[in-house]
Amino acid sequence: MLSIVVLGTAAGGGVPQWNCGCPNCRSARNGHPEMKSTQASIAVSADREHWFLINASPDLRQQLTETPALHPKPGALRHSPIAGVILTNGEVDALAGLLSLREGTAFNLYGHERVLSILHDNSIFNVLRSDLVPRTALSLDTPFEPRLPNGSPSGLVVEAFAVPGKIALFLEDEDDDGEGDTVGLVIRDKADGQRLVFLAACAEVTPAIEARLHRADLVFFDGTLWRDDEMIVAGLSQKTGQRMGHMAMEDTIPALDGLDIGRKVFLHINNSNPALRGDSAERKIAGDAGWTIPADGTEITL
């Protein structure tokens, strides 16, 4: 049985974003607290005792405080149910929360070698002691069982695969967008075979991506923007979604239709996205097509 907690649903900056006065951010500050959301991450477990975080957002400390399943067990002076962190890209949104896990508790850290190289090249991440937080490189298209800190099996099988995307924003001037900058994850329960696919960033649904998603029990998919030119029209940026490595919801919905997916959930939703509003036409279109836009803290059991 797979248990999932949606720790955060928003794209970088969250909702409301600290420096944004767009209609959604204004609403989140004034009268619509249900629109508030932290930056995207989920936690996954096969036994509800040991959890693996998929990415470590800058909001991680707040997310852990608000998630009872991730609190230290009663009576323990030092303890955490977090057994590991699996990184899917090298963006600040996915890495910065690691610094909140520096308090001397063991867990395993997994990421593509290109992402782990970002940690290696930034000495601030050395606050995660190597004897307590070993770093293991993910090999694409190679299933593995992540381990608990004591070396015991976790009951999960994880497979990373390449996803059309882009290099991290803060590395763009290096003109290098090689394999491993963005990966998706297939996560399976060893006991019953239940399967989820995690794609918080995806620029295109290729035949290879379709094959990964087909008949999945649960899919978390990139929901950054509703339309490709959304941020340009809103006056917030000069970049399209494709330029940022994201596929628009209005294109994703038909692209994934017919893949026989059990549950479809949008994640990594930007503050500009009109689908954030529960009464919007865009939210209704998504809902009618079988998609969910979850709130922070949503729990899902497969």
Secondary structure in CASP SS format (residue, H / E / C, confidence):
PFRMAT SS
TARGET T0000
AUTHOR 0000-0000-0000
METHOD secondary structure of the structure
MODEL  1
M C 1.00
L C 1.00
S E 1.00
I E 1.00
V E 1.00
V E 1.00
L E 1.00
G E 1.00
T C 1.00
A E 1.00
A C 1.00
G C 1.00
G C 1.00
G C 1.00
V E 1.00
P C 1.00
Q C 1.00
W C 1.00
N C 1.00
C C 1.00
G C 1.00
C C 1.00
P H 1.00
N H 1.00
C H 1.00
R H 1.00
S H 1.00
A H 1.00
R H 1.00
N C 1.00
G C 1.00
H C 1.00
P H 1.00
E H 1.00
M H 1.00
K C 1.00
S E 1.00
T C 1.00
Q E 1.00
A C 1.00
S E 1.00
I E 1.00
A E 1.00
V E 1.00
S E 1.00
A C 1.00
D C 1.00
R C 1.00
E C 1.00
H C 1.00
W E 1.00
F E 1.00
L E 1.00
I E 1.00
N C 1.00
A C 1.00
S C 1.00
P C 1.00
D C 1.00
L H 1.00
R H 1.00
Q H 1.00
Q H 1.00
L H 1.00
T H 1.00
E C 1.00
T C 1.00
P H 1.00
A H 1.00
L H 1.00
H C 1.00
P C 1.00
K C 1.00
P C 1.00
G C 1.00
A C 1.00
L C 1.00
R C 1.00
H C 1.00
S C 1.00
P C 1.00
I E 1.00
A E 1.00
G E 1.00
V E 1.00
I E 1.00
L C 1.00
T C 1.00
N E 1.00
G C 1.00
E C 1.00
V H 1.00
D H 1.00
A H 1.00
L H 1.00
A H 1.00
G H 1.00
L H 1.00
L H 1.00
S H 1.00
L H 1.00
R C 1.00
E C 1.00
G C 1.00
T C 1.00
A C 1.00
F C 1.00
N E 1.00
L E 1.00
Y E 1.00
G E 1.00
H E 1.00
E H 1.00
R H 1.00
V H 1.00
L H 1.00
S H 1.00
I H 1.00
L H 1.00
H H 1.00
D H 1.00
N C 1.00
S H 1.00
I H 1.00
F H 1.00
N H 1.00
V H 1.00
L C 1.00
R C 1.00
S C 1.00
D C 1.00
L C 1.00
V C 1.00
P C 1.00
R E 1.00
T E 1.00
A E 1.00
L E 1.00
S C 1.00
L C 1.00
D C 1.00
T C 1.00
P C 1.00
F E 1.00
E C 1.00
P C 1.00
R E 1.00
L C 1.00
P C 1.00
N C 1.00
G C 1.00
S C 1.00
P E 1.00
S C 1.00
G C 1.00
L E 1.00
V E 1.00
V E 1.00
E E 1.00
A E 1.00
F E 1.00
A E 1.00
V C 1.00
P C 1.00
G C 1.00
K C 1.00
I C 1.00
A C 1.00
L H 1.00
F H 1.00
L H 1.00
E H 1.00
D H 1.00
E H 1.00
D C 1.00
D C 1.00
D C 1.00
G C 1.00
E C 1.00
G C 1.00
D C 1.00
T E 1.00
V E 1.00
G E 1.00
L E 1.00
V E 1.00
I E 1.00
R E 1.00
D E 1.00
K C 1.00
A C 1.00
D C 1.00
G C 1.00
Q C 1.00
R E 1.00
L E 1.00
V E 1.00
F E 1.00
L E 1.00
A C 1.00
A C 1.00
C C 1.00
A C 1.00
E C 1.00
V C 1.00
T C 1.00
P H 1.00
A H 1.00
I H 1.00
E H 1.00
A H 1.00
R H 1.00
L H 1.00
H C 1.00
R C 1.00
A C 1.00
D C 1.00
L E 1.00
V E 1.00
F E 1.00
F E 1.00
D E 1.00
G C 1.00
T C 1.00
L C 1.00
W C 1.00
R C 1.00
D C 1.00
D C 1.00
E H 1.00
M H 1.00
I H 1.00
V H 1.00
A C 1.00
G C 1.00
L C 1.00
S C 1.00
Q C 1.00
K C 1.00
T C 1.00
G C 1.00
Q H 1.00
R H 1.00
M H 1.00
G C 1.00
H C 1.00
M C 1.00
A C 1.00
M H 1.00
E H 1.00
D H 1.00
T H 1.00
I H 1.00
P H 1.00
A H 1.00
L H 1.00
D C 1.00
G C 1.00
L C 1.00
D C 1.00
I C 1.00
G C 1.00
R E 1.00
K E 1.00
V E 1.00
F E 1.00
L E 1.00
H C 1.00
I E 1.00
N C 1.00
N C 1.00
S C 1.00
N C 1.00
P H 1.00
A H 1.00
L H 1.00
R C 1.00
G C 1.00
D C 1.00
S C 1.00
A H 1.00
E H 1.00
R H 1.00
K H 1.00
I H 1.00
A H 1.00
G H 1.00
D H 1.00
A C 1.00
G C 1.00
W E 1.00
T E 1.00
I C 1.00
P C 1.00
A C 1.00
D C 1.00
G C 1.00
T C 1.00
E E 1.00
I E 1.00
T E 1.00
L C 1.00
END
